[in-house]
Amino acid sequence: MPSDYQNISKGDLIKELQALQQENQALKDLYNQDITQSKRTENELRESLELNTLFMKYSPIYAFIKVVSESESKVVMASENYLDMIGIPGSAMSGKNMYDLFPADFAEKMTADDWSVVSSQQVVYLEEELMGRNYTTIKFPILLDGKTMLAGYTIDITERKRAEAELKLKNEELNIINDQKDKLFSIISHDLRNPFNSILGFSQLLLDQVKEKEYNEIEKYANVINHSSLRAMDLLKNLIDWSQLQTGRIEFNPENFIVNDLLNYVLNLFSFITNQKSLRVSSSLSPELIVFADRNMIGTVLRNLISNAIKFTMPGGEITIFSCENQNGLTLSVSDTGVGIPENKLKMLFNTNKNISTTGTLNEHGTGFGLILCKEFIEMHKGEIWVESKEERGSIFSFTIPAIEKNT
C-alpha cells in the first residue's frame, strides 16, 4: 500500500469512498436530468413542428410566411389549401416568389404590398380579387433573429360578397316596390277619385235637371259624365295591368294578329273625345300587317300613347299613326301636333320614381303612369320605347316589336 494511505484508518477510508459514491450519484442524477430535459425540449420542439405542419395542412384559411425585399417577396411557408386557390399546394410554394405563383400584375401589387408591411412595420388589411373570386388578406410583420419577415392569412369572401350584392339588390327592389306602392296609393286616392267625383256630381245635376224638366244642360252634363267615365276606366285598366305585372300574375301570350284591327278598336274607344276636340286622326298602317306579339299588351301601349296624343293636342290638331318594317322587326309610332315636352322632362317620362303628369289642353288630368306601363310591356317583348319632341311642335312616341320566331 502506498505511503499516503499508511496513516488512514479503515473508517476514514470508508467515509472517503462513500463521499465519492455520493458525488458520482449526483453527477449521474445531473446527467439524467439533462438527458430528460433535452428529451422534453426535443419532444416539445417536435410537437411544435408537428402542430405547425398540421396547421398548414388543415387550415381553412390561406396562411403564409414570407421573406421580403423591396424587389422580391418569397414564400417560406404556406398552407396546403393554396391548391384550391392557385393549383399549387403550400408545400410546393416554398422558395418561390410571387411572380412564380400569380399573374404578373397581381404579383407586382402583392410584392409592393408585402414590402410596405415590412418596411413600415404596420399591419395591413386588403381586399383582393383573383380569378373571379374575392379575398380579404391581413398582413403583419414578424421578427426572427433580428430579421423582419412577413406573415399573414387570406380568407375567401366570395360568397359573402355575393350575399351582400344580392341583399343590396333586394333592398333596391324593395325601395322600388315601396315607391310603386306609394304611387299606386297616390293614384287611387287622388287621380281615381277626381273622375268619380265628376261622375257623381254631374249625374246628380242631371237628375235634378230631369226632375225640374229643364233639359237645356242635359247633353252637357251627359258628355262630362261620359268623359269622366272613360278617364276612370282608362286608369282602372292601367292599375289592374300594373298590379298584375308587379305580382307576376300577368302572362305573356304572343300570337299572330293584324295590327290594324287592334288599332281601329283602340281608336274607336276615343272617337267621342277626338270628335269633341275636332282632331284629325289618320293611320298609314297596312291592313295586312301581321305581328307576333301579346295582343293585350300592345293594345294597352297603343291606348296609352293615343290617349296622351289626344290629351296634349290642341283642338283642330292632327294625330298620325305609322309604321316602319325591317329585318329586325317592326317600329310603330304615334305622332301628334301637340304642345310638345320640355327637354328636361324627356328623360323622366319612363322613370317609375318620377311623376311628371301634366294637364292636357282641355284640362284633362292624367297620372304619368301609363308610359311606365308601356315601357314594362315593350321590354317584355324585348323591344324599346322612346320619344322625340319639340315644345309647341308636337311629339312622336315610337316602340319596336322585334322579329320573333313564330311557332310552326
C-alpha positions as semicolon CSV with decimal commas, in nm:
position;residue;x (nm);y (nm);z (nm)
1;M;0,000;0,000;0,000
2;P;0,136;0,349;-0,088
3;S;0,274;0,556;0,193
4;D;-0,006;0,818;0,155
5;Y;-0,262;0,572;0,291
6;Q;-0,047;0,422;0,569
7;N;-0,184;0,661;0,832
8;I;-0,554;0,648;0,714
9;S;-0,781;0,440;0,926
10;K;-1,023;0,197;0,778
11;G;-1,318;0,407;0,890
12;D;-1,184;0,719;0,720
13;L;-1,129;0,524;0,406
14;I;-1,489;0,403;0,405
15;K;-1,613;0,760;0,454
16;E;-1,397;0,877;0,165
17;L;-1,539;0,606;-0,059
18;Q;-1,896;0,695;0,041
19;A;-1,832;1,060;-0,041
20;L;-1,700;0,960;-0,381
21;Q;-2,009;0,743;-0,441
22;Q;-2,242;1,031;-0,347
23;E;-2,057;1,268;-0,577
24;N;-2,077;1,013;-0,856
25;Q;-2,450;0,965;-0,799
26;A;-2,504;1,341;-0,804
27;L;-2,322;1,357;-1,134
28;K;-2,537;1,072;-1,266
29;D;-2,855;1,247;-1,144
30;L;-2,749;1,572;-1,307
31;Y;-2,668;1,392;-1,631
32;N;-3,004;1,213;-1,622
33;Q;-3,180;1,547;-1,560
34;D;-3,000;1,696;-1,860
35;I;-3,100;1,398;-2,072
36;T;-3,464;1,421;-1,951
37;Q;-3,477;1,796;-2,013
38;S;-3,317;1,754;-2,351
39;K;-3,572;1,487;-2,445
40;R;-3,853;1,703;-2,310
41;T;-3,726;2,000;-2,514
42;E;-3,684;1,777;-2,815
43;N;-4,040;1,643;-2,775
44;E;-4,178;1,995;-2,733
45;L;-3,994;2,110;-3,041
46;R;-4,117;1,809;-3,236
47;E;-4,475;1,871;-3,118
48;S;-4,446;2,236;-3,212
49;L;-4,324;2,146;-3,558
50;E;-4,596;1,884;-3,595
51;L;-4,863;2,131;-3,483
52;N;-4,729;2,389;-3,727
53;T;-4,727;2,126;-4,003
54;L;-5,082;2,018;-3,917
55;F;-5,197;2,381;-3,906
56;M;-5,052;2,444;-4,250
57;K;-5,206;2,121;-4,377
58;Y;-5,560;2,156;-4,240
59;S;-5,602;2,533;-4,213
60;P;-5,936;2,650;-4,358
61;I;-5,776;2,989;-4,430
62;Y;-5,480;3,060;-4,654
63;A;-5,181;3,116;-4,419
64;F;-4,831;3,218;-4,522
65;I;-4,488;3,339;-4,408
66;K;-4,256;3,522;-4,648
67;V;-3,913;3,680;-4,662
68;V;-3,944;4,015;-4,832
69;S;-3,721;4,269;-5,000
70;E;-3,809;4,578;-5,200
71;S;-3,795;4,383;-5,526
72;E;-3,898;4,033;-5,423
73;S;-4,138;3,853;-5,193
74;K;-4,054;3,485;-5,145
75;V;-4,256;3,213;-4,970
76;V;-4,101;3,046;-4,666
77;M;-4,407;2,852;-4,563
78;A;-4,770;2,835;-4,681
79;S;-5,081;2,633;-4,605
80;E;-5,166;2,337;-4,827
81;N;-5,506;2,475;-4,925
82;Y;-5,340;2,711;-5,178
83;L;-5,402;2,413;-5,403
84;D;-5,766;2,529;-5,418
85;M;-5,673;2,891;-5,496
86;I;-5,386;2,865;-5,747
87;G;-5,350;2,492;-5,809
88;I;-5,025;2,460;-5,608
89;P;-5,010;2,321;-5,251
90;G;-4,828;2,521;-4,987
91;S;-4,552;2,262;-4,955
92;A;-4,460;2,323;-5,320
93;M;-4,462;2,702;-5,283
94;S;-4,161;2,723;-5,054
95;G;-3,878;2,925;-5,213
96;K;-4,096;3,064;-5,492
97;N;-4,158;3,436;-5,540
98;M;-4,489;3,597;-5,627
99;Y;-4,417;3,610;-6,000
100;D;-4,373;3,230;-5,996
101;L;-4,720;3,184;-5,847
102;F;-4,953;3,463;-5,959
103;P;-5,033;3,667;-6,273
104;A;-4,775;3,942;-6,330
105;D;-4,996;4,242;-6,243
106;F;-5,126;4,072;-5,931
107;A;-4,773;3,960;-5,830
108;E;-4,641;4,314;-5,875
109;K;-4,908;4,462;-5,648
110;M;-4,864;4,184;-5,392
111;T;-4,486;4,234;-5,377
112;A;-4,533;4,609;-5,326
113;D;-4,791;4,549;-5,051
114;D;-4,559;4,298;-4,876
115;W;-4,267;4,542;-4,880
116;S;-4,492;4,818;-4,745
117;V;-4,580;4,599;-4,444
118;V;-4,218;4,502;-4,372
119;S;-4,071;4,848;-4,423
120;S;-4,339;5,034;-4,227
121;Q;-4,381;4,767;-3,956
122;Q;-4,758;4,818;-3,988
123;V;-5,047;4,573;-4,014
124;V;-5,229;4,597;-4,348
125;Y;-5,585;4,487;-4,434
126;L;-5,658;4,429;-4,803
127;E;-5,947;4,324;-5,024
128;E;-5,829;4,149;-5,339
129;E;-5,980;3,983;-5,644
130;L;-5,815;3,691;-5,819
131;M;-5,958;3,477;-6,097
132;G;-6,313;3,587;-6,030
133;R;-6,304;3,534;-5,654
134;N;-6,282;3,785;-5,369
135;Y;-6,044;3,766;-5,072
136;T;-5,968;3,956;-4,753
137;T;-5,599;3,946;-4,654
138;I;-5,432;4,057;-4,331
139;K;-5,053;4,100;-4,342
140;F;-4,829;4,175;-4,042
141;P;-4,452;4,188;-3,969
142;I;-4,278;3,925;-3,753
143;L;-3,923;3,934;-3,611
144;L;-3,692;3,630;-3,629
145;D;-3,327;3,651;-3,517
146;G;-3,332;4,026;-3,567
147;K;-3,473;3,994;-3,920
148;T;-3,818;4,123;-4,012
149;M;-4,031;3,880;-4,210
150;L;-4,393;3,890;-4,320
151;A;-4,680;3,668;-4,211
152;G;-5,049;3,674;-4,275
153;Y;-5,361;3,495;-4,380
154;T;-5,623;3,525;-4,650
155;I;-5,995;3,442;-4,630
156;D;-6,217;3,369;-4,930
157;I;-6,512;3,613;-4,901
158;T;-6,664;3,545;-5,243
159;E;-6,987;3,401;-5,107
160;R;-7,018;3,683;-4,855
161;K;-6,970;3,942;-5,131
162;R;-7,233;3,768;-5,342
163;A;-7,472;3,763;-5,047
164;E;-7,407;4,134;-4,987
165;A;-7,467;4,211;-5,355
166;E;-7,791;4,010;-5,351
167;L;-7,901;4,185;-5,032
168;K;-7,825;4,523;-5,187
169;L;-8,023;4,428;-5,497
170;K;-8,313;4,310;-5,283
171;N;-8,308;4,638;-5,089
172;E;-8,311;4,832;-5,414
173;E;-8,601;4,622;-5,539
174;L;-8,786;4,679;-5,211
175;N;-8,729;5,054;-5,243
176;I;-8,869;5,044;-5,595
177;I;-9,168;4,841;-5,478
178;N;-9,230;5,090;-5,196
179;D;-9,211;5,378;-5,442
180;Q;-9,452;5,198;-5,671
181;K;-9,684;5,125;-5,379
182;D;-9,679;5,491;-5,275
183;K;-9,755;5,594;-5,631
184;L;-10,043;5,347;-5,654
185;F;-10,194;5,482;-5,333
186;S;-10,150;5,836;-5,462
187;I;-10,325;5,748;-5,787
188;I;-10,607;5,568;-5,612
189;S;-10,659;5,839;-5,351
190;H;-10,635;6,138;-5,583
191;D;-10,646;6,068;-5,955
192;L;-10,909;5,797;-5,939
193;R;-11,123;6,000;-5,701
194;N;-11,143;6,301;-5,936
195;P;-11,331;6,137;-6,225
196;F;-11,570;5,966;-5,985
197;N;-11,638;6,297;-5,812
198;S;-11,723;6,441;-6,153
199;I;-11,945;6,145;-6,235
200;L;-12,131;6,169;-5,904
201;G;-12,160;6,546;-5,912
202;F;-12,281;6,581;-6,270
203;S;-12,511;6,277;-6,250
204;Q;-12,680;6,445;-5,954
205;L;-12,714;6,765;-6,159
206;L;-12,854;6,557;-6,443
207;L;-13,114;6,402;-6,212
208;D;-13,207;6,743;-6,078
209;Q;-13,249;6,879;-6,433
210;V;-13,473;6,588;-6,527
211;K;-13,685;6,635;-6,215
212;E;-13,728;7,005;-6,290
213;K;-13,788;6,927;-6,659
214;E;-13,506;7,162;-6,754
215;Y;-13,334;6,989;-7,041
216;N;-13,104;7,261;-7,172
217;E;-12,792;7,137;-6,992
218;I;-12,862;6,764;-7,011
219;E;-12,636;6,699;-7,310
220;K;-12,352;6,898;-7,150
221;Y;-12,376;6,704;-6,823
222;A;-12,404;6,371;-7,006
223;N;-12,086;6,450;-7,203
224;V;-11,896;6,531;-6,881
225;I;-12,017;6,207;-6,720
226;N;-11,917;6,010;-7,028
227;H;-11,574;6,172;-7,043
228;S;-11,512;6,116;-6,670
229;S;-11,621;5,753;-6,701
230;L;-11,375;5,695;-6,984
231;R;-11,096;5,852;-6,777
232;A;-11,180;5,633;-6,479
233;M;-11,198;5,321;-6,692
234;D;-10,869;5,401;-6,864
235;L;-10,698;5,450;-6,529
236;L;-10,850;5,135;-6,382
237;K;-10,724;4,928;-6,674
238;N;-10,374;5,062;-6,623
239;L;-10,387;4,996;-6,250
240;I;-10,510;4,641;-6,298
241;D;-10,245;4,568;-6,561
242;W;-9,971;4,721;-6,345
243;S;-10,071;4,533;-6,028
244;Q;-10,086;4,204;-6,219
245;L;-9,746;4,275;-6,371
246;Q;-9,584;4,352;-6,035
247;T;-9,728;4,045;-5,865
248;G;-9,633;3,816;-6,154
249;R;-9,994;3,732;-6,236
250;I;-9,988;3,878;-6,586
251;E;-9,896;3,632;-6,859
252;F;-9,705;3,699;-7,177
253;N;-9,903;3,533;-7,458
254;P;-9,770;3,630;-7,801
255;E;-9,978;3,540;-8,106
256;N;-10,020;3,639;-8,469
257;F;-10,268;3,922;-8,520
258;I;-10,340;4,208;-8,762
259;V;-10,218;4,532;-8,606
260;N;-10,465;4,747;-8,796
261;D;-10,761;4,562;-8,644
262;L;-10,629;4,632;-8,296
263;L;-10,558;4,997;-8,383
264;N;-10,911;5,052;-8,516
265;Y;-11,053;4,907;-8,195
266;V;-10,843;5,145;-7,983
267;L;-10,929;5,449;-8,199
268;N;-11,297;5,365;-8,167
269;L;-11,265;5,390;-7,788
270;F;-11,156;5,753;-7,827
271;S;-11,389;5,857;-8,109
272;F;-11,610;6,069;-7,880
273;I;-11,312;6,263;-7,741
274;T;-11,144;6,313;-8,079
275;N;-11,470;6,442;-8,222
276;Q;-11,516;6,671;-7,921
277;K;-11,170;6,823;-7,981
278;S;-11,210;6,819;-8,361
279;L;-10,890;6,618;-8,402
280;R;-10,790;6,466;-8,735
281;V;-10,668;6,111;-8,678
282;S;-10,507;5,911;-8,959
283;S;-10,316;5,588;-8,998
284;S;-10,083;5,460;-9,269
285;L;-10,068;5,106;-9,134
286;S;-10,118;4,835;-9,392
287;P;-10,446;4,647;-9,343
288;E;-10,249;4,324;-9,391
289;L;-9,968;4,397;-9,143
290;I;-9,933;4,099;-8,907
291;V;-9,718;4,086;-8,594
292;F;-9,635;3,817;-8,343
293;A;-9,691;3,978;-8,001
294;D;-9,915;3,986;-7,696
295;R;-10,235;4,147;-7,824
296;N;-10,349;4,279;-7,486
297;M;-10,013;4,437;-7,403
298;I;-9,976;4,605;-7,742
299;G;-10,338;4,722;-7,711
300;T;-10,252;4,882;-7,375
301;V;-9,947;5,053;-7,527
302;L;-10,145;5,192;-7,820
303;R;-10,428;5,303;-7,591
304;N;-10,190;5,497;-7,364
305;L;-9,991;5,658;-7,646
306;I;-10,302;5,764;-7,837
307;S;-10,467;5,887;-7,517
308;N;-10,163;6,106;-7,444
309;A;-10,160;6,236;-7,802
310;I;-10,526;6,335;-7,770
311;K;-10,472;6,498;-7,432
312;F;-10,182;6,718;-7,539
313;T;-10,305;6,817;-7,885
314;M;-10,497;7,142;-7,922
315;P;-10,848;7,127;-8,075
316;G;-10,819;7,104;-8,452
317;G;-10,479;6,933;-8,437
318;E;-10,360;6,610;-8,600
319;I;-10,261;6,264;-8,479
320;T;-10,092;6,017;-8,713
321;I;-10,007;5,650;-8,660
322;F;-9,746;5,499;-8,889
323;S;-9,506;5,203;-8,903
324;C;-9,168;5,102;-9,039
325;E;-9,068;4,742;-9,109
326;N;-8,717;4,597;-9,135
327;Q;-8,545;4,263;-9,091
328;N;-8,524;4,314;-8,713
329;G;-8,896;4,368;-8,667
330;L;-9,149;4,649;-8,666
331;T;-9,149;5,007;-8,537
332;L;-9,486;5,165;-8,456
333;S;-9,514;5,542;-8,399
334;V;-9,784;5,779;-8,273
335;S;-9,724;6,137;-8,384
336;D;-9,913;6,449;-8,273
337;T;-9,907;6,824;-8,337
338;G;-9,949;6,897;-7,967
339;V;-9,774;7,115;-7,714
340;G;-9,458;6,902;-7,701
341;I;-9,246;6,810;-7,400
342;P;-8,971;7,024;-7,240
343;E;-8,626;6,873;-7,289
344;N;-8,561;6,849;-6,914
345;K;-8,863;6,618;-6,878
346;L;-8,795;6,382;-7,167
347;K;-8,558;6,153;-6,974
348;M;-8,802;6,122;-6,683
349;L;-9,105;6,009;-6,880
350;F;-9,043;5,636;-6,833
351;N;-8,899;5,659;-6,481
352;T;-9,104;5,493;-6,206
353;N;-8,953;5,725;-5,945
354;K;-9,064;6,043;-6,121
355;N;-9,419;6,161;-6,159
356;I;-9,437;6,431;-6,420
357;S;-9,804;6,412;-6,506
358;T;-9,930;6,735;-6,658
359;T;-10,267;6,873;-6,752
360;G;-10,394;6,842;-7,110
361;T;-10,503;7,116;-7,347
362;L;-10,862;7,097;-7,220
363;N;-10,757;7,049;-6,858
364;E;-10,752;6,670;-6,894
365;H;-10,586;6,501;-6,600
366;G;-10,350;6,205;-6,601
367;T;-10,113;6,015;-6,376
368;G;-9,793;5,974;-6,578
369;F;-9,846;5,607;-6,501
370;G;-9,940;5,483;-6,848
371;L;-9,598;5,542;-7,005
372;I;-9,428;5,341;-6,734
373;L;-9,667;5,055;-6,805
374;C;-9,592;5,088;-7,177
375;K;-9,220;5,058;-7,109
376;E;-9,271;4,743;-6,900
377;F;-9,482;4,578;-7,171
378;I;-9,247;4,667;-7,456
379;E;-8,948;4,538;-7,259
380;M;-9,132;4,209;-7,208
381;H;-9,130;4,191;-7,590
382;K;-8,753;4,265;-7,579
383;G;-8,825;4,589;-7,763
384;E;-8,761;4,957;-7,695
385;I;-8,978;5,265;-7,650
386;W;-8,868;5,627;-7,688
387;V;-8,992;5,978;-7,762
388;E;-8,887;6,266;-7,985
389;S;-9,042;6,600;-7,901
390;K;-9,016;6,975;-7,952
391;E;-9,210;7,226;-7,748
392;E;-9,501;7,379;-7,941
393;R;-9,434;7,140;-8,232
394;G;-9,557;6,807;-8,101
395;S;-9,423;6,465;-8,010
396;I;-9,357;6,126;-8,170
397;F;-9,372;5,822;-7,943
398;S;-9,226;5,508;-8,102
399;F;-9,178;5,149;-7,994
400;T;-9,034;4,836;-8,150
401;I;-9,158;4,482;-8,166
402;P;-8,850;4,275;-8,260
403;A;-8,886;3,994;-8,507
404;I;-8,984;3,691;-8,301
405;E;-8,961;3,339;-8,431
406;K;-9,316;3,223;-8,494
407;N;-9,444;2,890;-8,376
408;T;-9,483;2,646;-8,663
